[in-house]
Amino acid sequence: MTGDRPLLGILLMLGFCILAPMGDSIAKLLGGTIPVLQLVAIRFAIQAGVLVPMIWLSARTLAMPPRLLALTALRTVLHILGIGAMFLSLRYLPLADAVAIAFVMPFIMLLLGRFVLGEEVGPRRLGACIVGFAGTLMVVQPSFAAVGLPALLPVVVALVFALFMLVTRQIAKAADPIALQAVSGIMATGILFPLLALGGATTWPGLAPVLPGPVDWILLAALGLLGTVAHLLMTWSLRFAPAATLAPMQYLEIPVATVIGWLVFRDFPNDLALAGIVLTVAAGLYVIARERAVSRATALAQQP
């Protein structure tokens, strides 16, 4: 049985929160020399190259029912868009700021539930959303003053990954994590490499691939491996623990990104951005706490 081992799910999500910012820092290092499309394509190609042999060696199958395959294709497209927007944002923003702004995602998910899915959302949670957005604006403001509209790219990341998480929750318990990530890697590679070839043939700015140097190849390999393992851990965590239990853990990405950003790039959020990060995290944790309280109250009301 899955879903009844919360400690394991928490540890897996903790691994994701450590590895994901490490991968983002490598993308930031490479962003000055390697086009974003090429970064994303190589990242998914490594994912497929690592996981497809694991499928074969472990006697798993890549076959999926039609509905699951369609959801996996949608998840793959969202994954491509989300990672691409994140990698692009890291060309302009400090690592911690980009990650913190992207954590407007829980508020977007709550609002999607309210206005798209028709879920009941009380005034306190809506109020927390407003506070969280205000905190996000405090993080965005210094970056927006410095770089303009690219400072909003992490908001795009948040919107895309909110949809990505909704799809992942639909399929996490039905799909084997390794097979899911392998199929996603194959699909993404099939989408992205023809675009790279087209970019090379047309020399469109930002699409034409470049020849990486020896150090770049090492960093690209690390980027692909970290991304593959991190998202495996995230998918596994959702099999062993409910999303409400795991959601608070995801905020650990922000302090991890802050430490890595300072160690690698000597970037540290200014006072306004730091205050915004604290406000965003506090509002997000409040939303999560209210979600859990409402779920418990609903479950008690439904008991005979």
N, C-alpha and C positions, 0 to 999 in steps of 0.2 A: 504493500500500500504506500502511496505517496501522499503528501499533504499533512502528515502527522509527525514530522520531525523538524520542529521550528528552529532548534538550535543549529542543526545542519544547514537549514536554509539561511539563517542569519550569517553563519560563517562563510557560506558561498557568496552572499551579497557583499560581505566585507572584502572578500578577495576581489570582486568586481570593482568596488569603490577604490581599491588601491591600484589595480592594473589599468583601469580606464584612464585616469589622469596621466599615468606614465606613458600610455600610448599617445595621448593628446600632446604631451610635451615633445615626443619624437616627431609628431606631425608638425609641430610649430618649428622645430629645428630644421626640418626638411622643406618647409613651406616657401623659403626664400629661393630655392633652386629647382624644386620639382613641381610641375603643375598639379593643381588639386585633383583634376580628373585622373592623372596618372597615379597619384598617391592612393586614391580610393580604389582604382582598378587593381593595383598591385596588392593592396591590403586584402581584397576579396579573393584574388587569385591564390594568395598564400593560404587563406582560409580553406579554399577548395583543395589545394594541394596537400594540406596537412590532414584534412578530415576524410577525404575520399578513400585513401589507403586504410584509414582506421575502420571505415565501414566495411571494406573488403576483408580485412584481417579479423574483424570481430563477427563476421557472418551476419551483419545487419543488412538492411535493404534500403535503397533510396526511394522505393515505390511508395506513393501516397495516394489515399483516396482523392477523388476530384475536388471535393470541397476543401480539404486540407491543403492540397496543392495550390489551389487558387488563393487561399489565405496566405500561404507561404510566399507566393509571388507578390502579393500586395505588401507583405511585411518586408520583402527584399527591396522593393522600390522605395519604401519609406526609410529603410535602413541606409540605402545609398544616398538619398536626399539629406537625411539627418547627419550622416558622417561627412558628406561633402560640405554642407553648410558650416559644420563645426570646424573642419579643417580650414575652410576659407576664413572664418572669423578669427582663427588663431594667427593669421597673417597680420591682423590689425590690433588685436587686443591682448593684454596680459592673460596668462593661463587662468589664474584664479577668477578674474573678472568674467571671462567667457563662460566658465563653468557655473559661476554664481548666477549670472543672468539666465542661463539655460534652466535654472531651477525654478523659474516661473512655471515650469511644466505641471506640477501638481495643481496649481490654481487653474490652469487651462483645462486639465482633465476634469476638475470639479465643475467648471462652467460648461464644458461639453456635456457632462452628465445632466446639468440643469436645463440647458437650452436646446440641446439636440436630442438627448435620450429621454427628456421629460422626468428626470429623477428629482425627488424632493431635496432641496438644499435650503437649510434654515438661514435666518438672518445673521447668526453668529459666524457661520462658515463663509457666507458672502462678505461679511465684514472683514474676516481674516484674509480673504482674497484681495480686497481693496488694500489692506495693509501690506500684503505680500507684493502686490504690484508696485506700491509706493516704494518699498525697499528695493525692488528691482530697478526702478527709475533712478534711485540714488546711486546704484552701481553703474547704470548706463550713462548717467550724466557726464562724469569726467571723461569717459571714453568717447562719448558722442561729441563733446567739445573738441577732442583731439583728432578724431578720424571721421566724424560725420556718420552717414547712414550705415556703414559696415558695423557700427557698434550694435545695431539691431539684429545682426545675423544670429546671435544666440537665441533671440526670441523665436526666430524661424526654426531653429534647432528644437526648442521646447515644444512648439506646436507639432512638428513632425514626429518627435519622439513620444508625445502624448498619444498620438494615433498609433504609433508603433507599439507602445505598451498595451493599448487596448486590444490590438490584434494578437500580440504575444500571449496575453491572458486567455484568449479564445483557444489557442492551440497548444499551450505549454504542457498540459496534462495528456494530450492526445498524441503528441509527436515525440519521438526519441530526440533528445537534445543534439546529439552528434549528427544524426541523420538530418535534422532540421537545419543545422548550421551548414552541413555539407551541401544540401540542396540549394540553400540560400547563396552559398559561395559560387556554385556552378551557375545559377541564374544571374547573379551580379556580374560574373566574369563574361557571360554571354552577352550581357547588355553593354558593359563598359569598354571591352576591348575593340568592338567594332567602332565605337565612338572615338577611341584613341586612334584607330587606323584612319578614320575620316579626318580627324584633326591633323594627323601627319600628312595626309594627302592634300589638305587645303591650307595648311599652315595657319589655321585660325588662332588668334592670340589666346593663350590659356588652355588650348586643347592639344596643340602639337606636343608629343612626348619628347623628352630629352634623355640623353644617355647618362645615367647616374655614375658617379665616381665610386671607387672601392669602399670608402667609408659610408657613402649613401646607401650602397647595397646592404651593408650590415644593418644600418638604421631601418631600411625598408623591411628587412626580414624581421627585425625586432617589432616593428609596427604591426606587421601582419600577425605575428605570433601572439603579441599582447592583445590585439583586438579579438582574435579568435578565442583565446582562453577566457578573456574577460566576459565576452557575451555568452560563452558556454556556461560560465559560472552564474551569470544573471538568469539564464533560462533554467538551469538546474534549480536555482534558489526558489523560483516560482512553482516548482514541482513539489518542494518539501515544506513550504511555509506559505501562508496566505499573504496576499499583497499588502494588506493592512499592517501585518507584522513587519514586513520588509521595508516599507516606505520610509520610516524614520532613518533606517540605516543608510539610505542613499545620500543623505545630507553629509555623510562623512567624506564624500567626494570633494566638498568645498575646502575643508582644512587640508586634505591631502594635496589638492591642487595648489593651495596657497604655499605649502611647504616646498613642493617641487618647483613652483614658479620662482620662489626666492632662491632656492639652491642652484637651479640651472640658469635662470635668466636674470636673477637679481631684481625681479619684479615683486612688488608688494602693494596691495590695495591702499589707496590714500584714505584719509579719515572718513570722508563722505562715503566712499565705496565700502569701507569696512563696516560703517554703521548700517549701510543698506544690506550688506550680507547678513549681519546679525538680525536685522528686522525681517528679512526674507525667510531665514531659517526658523525664527520664532513663529512667524505666521504659518509657515508650512507645517511645523510640528503641531501647532494648535489645530489646523485643519485635519491632520491625521488623527489626533486625539478625539476630535469631535466625530469623525467618521466611525471610529471604533466604538465610541459611546452610543451613537445612534444604532449601529449594527447590533450591539448587545441589547439595547432596549427593544429593538424590533424582534430579536430572537426570543426574548422573555415574553413579549406580548403574544407571540404565536404559540407559546407552550400551552398545552391543555390545562 
